[in-house]
């Protein structure tokens, strides 16, 4: 469907469908407002490799203006419904927004397989909203590299708000969730849920808490529990990763929301805006972005070294060592000594 | 508490608490049946680094006899209850078993923080059962290295059954779940659940399906859905990773269970035993273990190269490049070219 693209940069505003697979042509078309080119670029980023790399090169000079809001929590916490309510709120304010859904349980994810497409349909024909799911299992770097790459692209294409929805379970996923400018952690009323958030490491990445499905009983108790755990975990987080910039002087607000009706969503978004203002004024935003870029750079270097390690391994040396490890003749660490010799 | 250690190797059978932090002393004590030494070794493996490495070296020559059963599924599927029922079943058969719980939502995990300790209490004083949670956020290699390391240790210490419980959400977690000798995927009755399992990549790693909480409606529908998706995903899995050994000639059984009452757990375990026999006879088990060892070796090599990259990065070069990336003067991939130069 050809449509009117909002938010172009003074270029042609009508969608032109480009059938190219060349990143440069697709990028130019996406700048001109071609949504299908944008989607294709994101697919290339998902796939990783040279395409992702080229897009990163094209996007970098134009990026730096988007604000990234992470939204995370356990499966079933109602993240997608809440994201949808936030989209509605933002559209009411006249804002444009892009959503990256990285949650395998999200109804935003995975094409037409789920019956529950209703909420997404609300936004399907709205050109001020861009929704995209990401699935990156199996390739080099996976989510850790695809997510910042996708954000960089959306940023370069003029999006000023990027909402990244991730499931808050899993080592990589929680790391990705913790790399937003403002991270909203979604829990539900009930003791078990706040404990689970704590154990999954979500306490450490939360800038704002939403107690979603707040029409259920237990909101005051959950608020109290979260407050107690926040106090404890601030110290633990610093111990675990002393390099990560500490956001001192920010008291994590805890807000009740009902995603289904939209109740509390305005106040939640106001808390995001307040955190943004605090992060900008205090230098926390700069520090985080610097840290994030450094992490991404180290991750890329590590992944490319990994690739190099795998290439070394295409010869018979790996096989021999693997056999020795299988037979118990050598432990894998000692075997790795031998492999590393050949990288020098 | 000093206790009688079952399953020693003809050594002293009374627990001697060793206060050492030396892997060698701890390993000797653990071989003599000291459970606290075993726990401390697992903590060292969790922490990674030189300790984990040394333990791997000690354990490798004694390992190779344990059979690893993975149990995975979405949070709330009832994995821990089912694991507990499996423990009970195995104890009834006179088998000893070790459990590694890698699920942040598991009641086995994380010490005394959860109120729901009842099921674990069932086994707390039983010396034929060893239960241990693993949390490895943040360190080199994380779960991908700590899990095989912990399995190798338990194997070397004489455990013949190791059950690894992982949450089936998250890139790394699903990978870890897929590396057992037999993997049981736990779902609940209901269409959404099987779809979610599919999207999370669990369809590809399942050797046996348990439809847990089978007293709820929807079991026949879920069985049908799973069968349909299994047919589809066998092809997809092969496309995604042609190197991974395909388990041809095995039709994934789908079994209803009720973890709470233990109903169906005997049949589930029989299916695990049938799969084991098939895997052993067909050579699939050997192929999988060889593949797994190769993966572990490559992972270790990659992580050590990553470590090397981080060490290089302690100089001012990273800072300069990170600043340039933050400023948008250079994209992170081009920056990584410069860093990689210095590793050569």
Contacts between the chains, C-beta under 8 A, distances in Angstrom:
chain1	res1	chain2	res2	distance
A	53	B	333	4.4
A	56	B	331	4.6
A	56	B	332	6.4
A	56	B	333	5.3
A	57	B	331	4.6
A	57	B	333	6.4
A	57	B	334	6.4
A	59	B	331	7.4
A	60	B	325	7.5
A	60	B	328	5.4
A	60	B	330	7.0
A	60	B	331	3.7
A	60	B	332	7.7
A	61	B	328	5.4
A	62	B	328	7.8
A	63	B	328	6.2
A	64	B	328	5.3
A	74	B	75	5.9
A	74	B	105	7.3
A	75	B	74	6.0
A	75	B	75	6.2
A	75	B	76	7.8
A	75	B	169	6.3
A	75	B	196	7.4
A	76	B	75	7.9
A	76	B	76	7.0
A	104	B	169	6.7
A	104	B	196	6.7
A	104	B	199	4.3
A	104	B	200	4.5
A	104	B	201	7.8
A	105	B	74	7.4
A	105	B	169	7.3
A	105	B	196	5.1
A	105	B	199	7.3
A	105	B	200	7.6
A	109	B	199	6.7
A	110	B	199	5.4
A	113	B	195	6.3
A	113	B	198	8.0
A	113	B	199	7.5
A	114	B	192	7.9
A	114	B	195	6.4
A	115	B	191	7.9
A	135	B	199	7.8
A	136	B	171	7.7
A	137	B	171	6.1
A	137	B	174	7.4
A	137	B	201	5.5
A	137	B	240	7.7
A	138	B	240	5.6
A	138	B	241	6.6
A	142	B	171	5.3
A	143	B	171	5.9
A	148	B	332	8.0
A	167	B	169	5.6
A	167	B	170	7.4
A	169	B	75	6.2
A	169	B	104	6.7
A	169	B	105	7.2
A	169	B	167	5.6
A	169	B	169	4.4
A	169	B	170	5.5
A	169	B	173	7.6
A	170	B	167	7.3
A	170	B	169	5.5
A	170	B	170	1.7
A	170	B	171	6.2
A	170	B	172	6.4
A	170	B	173	5.1
A	171	B	136	7.7
A	171	B	137	6.1
A	171	B	142	5.3
A	171	B	143	5.8
A	171	B	170	6.2
A	171	B	171	7.7
A	171	B	172	4.5
A	171	B	173	6.9
A	172	B	170	6.4
A	172	B	171	4.6
A	172	B	172	5.5
A	173	B	169	7.6
A	173	B	170	5.1
A	173	B	171	7.0
A	174	B	137	7.4
A	191	B	115	7.5
A	192	B	114	8.0
A	192	B	116	7.8
A	195	B	113	6.3
A	195	B	114	6.2
A	196	B	75	7.3
A	196	B	104	6.7
A	196	B	105	5.0
A	198	B	113	7.7
A	199	B	104	4.3
A	199	B	105	7.2
A	199	B	109	6.5
A	199	B	110	5.3
A	199	B	113	7.4
A	199	B	135	7.8
A	200	B	104	4.4
A	200	B	105	7.5
A	201	B	104	7.6
A	201	B	137	5.4
A	240	B	137	7.5
A	240	B	138	5.6
A	241	B	138	6.2
A	289	B	326	6.2
A	290	B	322	6.4
A	290	B	323	7.6
A	290	B	326	5.4
A	293	B	322	5.4
A	293	B	325	4.6
A	293	B	326	4.9
A	293	B	332	7.0
A	294	B	318	6.6
A	294	B	322	4.3
A	296	B	325	7.6
A	296	B	332	5.2
A	297	B	318	7.1
A	297	B	321	6.4
A	297	B	322	6.0
A	297	B	325	6.0
A	297	B	332	4.9
A	297	B	335	5.5
A	297	B	336	6.3
A	297	B	339	7.2
A	298	B	306	7.9
A	298	B	309	6.4
A	298	B	310	6.2
A	298	B	313	6.1
A	298	B	318	7.5
A	300	B	332	5.4
A	300	B	333	6.1
A	300	B	335	7.9
A	300	B	336	4.3
A	301	B	306	7.9
A	301	B	309	4.5
A	301	B	313	7.7
A	301	B	336	4.8
A	301	B	339	4.8
A	301	B	340	6.3
A	301	B	343	7.9
A	302	B	302	7.3
A	302	B	305	7.0
A	302	B	306	3.7
A	302	B	309	5.3
A	302	B	310	7.9
A	304	B	336	6.0
A	304	B	340	6.0
A	305	B	302	6.8
A	305	B	305	3.7
A	305	B	306	6.4
A	305	B	308	7.3
A	305	B	309	5.7
A	305	B	340	7.4
A	305	B	343	6.7
A	306	B	298	7.9
A	306	B	301	8.0
A	306	B	302	3.6
A	306	B	305	6.5
A	306	B	306	7.2
A	308	B	305	7.2
A	309	B	298	6.4
A	309	B	301	4.4
A	309	B	302	5.1
A	309	B	305	5.6
A	310	B	298	6.1
A	310	B	302	7.7
A	313	B	298	6.1
A	313	B	301	7.7
A	318	B	294	6.7
A	318	B	297	7.2
A	318	B	298	7.5
A	321	B	297	6.4
A	322	B	290	6.4
A	322	B	293	5.4
A	322	B	294	4.3
A	322	B	297	5.9
A	323	B	290	7.6
A	325	B	60	7.5
A	325	B	293	4.6
A	325	B	296	7.6
A	325	B	297	6.0
A	326	B	289	6.2
A	326	B	290	5.3
A	326	B	293	5.0
A	328	B	60	5.4
A	328	B	61	5.4
A	328	B	62	7.7
A	328	B	63	6.1
A	328	B	64	5.2
A	330	B	60	6.9
A	331	B	56	4.6
A	331	B	57	4.6
A	331	B	59	7.4
A	331	B	60	3.7
A	332	B	56	6.4
A	332	B	60	7.7
A	332	B	148	8.0
A	332	B	293	6.9
A	332	B	296	5.2
A	332	B	297	4.9
A	332	B	300	5.4
A	333	B	53	4.4
A	333	B	56	5.2
A	333	B	57	6.4
A	333	B	300	6.2
A	334	B	57	6.3
A	335	B	297	5.5
A	335	B	300	7.9
A	336	B	297	6.3
A	336	B	300	4.3
A	336	B	301	4.9
A	336	B	304	6.0
A	339	B	297	7.3
A	339	B	301	4.8
A	340	B	301	6.3
A	340	B	304	6.0
A	340	B	305	7.4
A	343	B	305	6.8
